[in-house]
Amino acid sequence: MLARMKLLVRWFLLAAALLLVPQIYGGVTVANYSTALVAALVLGLFNTLVRPLLVLLTLPVTLLTLGLFLFVINALMFWAAASVLGEGFNVAGFGAALIGSVIYSLAGMVIDVAVERVFAPNPA
C-alpha cells in the first residue's frame, strides 16, 4: 500500500515538474496538468522500457564521451514523448529537448530525494 502511494505521489510531483519546464525555458510547452500527467507517464514508460536498450546499444559512444552521450539519450526520450503525445506537449527541436530534459531531470532528482525522505521508514 505504501509503495503504491509513493509511486502516485512521485507521478503527481513529476507532472508538476513538467509544468515547471515551460516556465523556465520557452522551447517546451505543456497545455495543462492533465497533459502533464500523461506526459510524465509516457516519459516514465520510455525511460523504463526504451532507455536501457539505448544505453546498452550506445555504450561505446557513451564511454568515449565520458558519459556525456547520456544527455543525448535523455533528450531523445523527452523528444519522443512529445512526438507521441502531439497536442498539448510540444518541444521546439532537439536543443529544446536537451534543455528541457536537463531541467526535468534536475527537478526529478529533487523530487526523488524528497519522496524518499517523506516515505522513509520510521525508526522505533
N, C-alpha and C positions, 0 to 999 in steps of 0.2 A: 504494500500500500504506500509506504513512504517513498519507494523508488519511483512509483508512478507519479506521485505528487512532485517529486524532484524533477522528473522529466517534463511535466507540464509547466512548472514554474520556469524552467530553463527555456522552454519553447516560447512562452509568452514574453520573456525578457529578451530573447534573441530577436523576436519580431519587433519589439520596441527599439532595439538597437538598429534594426534595419530601417526603421523610420528616422533614426538619427543621421544615417549616412547622407541623405539628400540635404540635410540642414548644414552639414559640414562641407560637402562637395556637390557642386551643381550638375555633374555629369551623370548622376544617378537620380531617377525619380521613382517614388513609391506613392501610389494613389491614396491608400488608406490603410487602416490597421488590419482589416481582413485580408487585403492583398499581401501585407507584410507577413501575416500568419502563414499563408500558403507559400510565399516565397521562402520563409525560414524553413518550412517543412521540406520543400524541394531542395534547398541548399543542404539541409541535413542529410537527405537521401543521397544526393550526389556525392557529398563528402564521405558518406559511409560506404557506398557501393562502387562509385567510379574512381574516386581519387586514389585509393590504394593501388588499383591497377595501373593508373597513370604514373604514380610514383615508382612502381616497380619497373615499368617499361622505360622510364626515362632516368633510371638510376645512374647510368654512366654520365649523362649530361649534368645531373644534379651533383654528382661527386666532382666533376670537372669545374663546376661553377661554385663549389663550396657551399652548396645548399640554396643558392640564390634562385635557382630554377623553380624551387617550390613556390615562390611568389607568382611565377607564371602559371603554374598549375592551379593555384588558388584563384587567380584572375580568370582562368578558363572555366572553373566551376561557377564562379559568380556570373560570368557572361552567359554560360549555358543555361543557368537557371532563369536568367532574364529572357533569353530567347525562347525557352519552353513556355514561360508564362505569358509572354507577349504583353497584352494590355495591362496597365497598372504598375508594372515593374519594368522599367526601361533603363538600359545602360547605353551611353552615347557611343562607346567604342572600347577598344582594348585598353587604352590608357585609363579611361574612366573605370573599367572593370578592375584594373590593377589598384588604383587608388581606393575605390570603393571596397574591394576585398580586404585591403590593409586596415581600413577604418573598422570594418565589420569584424575582422579577426581580433583587433585590439579590444573592441567592446566585448567580444565573446570571451576573451581571456579574463577580463574583469568580472563578467557575469559568472564564469565558471568558478572563480575564487569565492565570490560572494555566495553562490548557491552551495558550495561545499562547506562553507563556514556556517551557513544557516541550518543545513541538514546534517551537520556533524553529530555523531552520537554523543549523548550527554554522559560525562563521567560521573559515576555514582559516589 
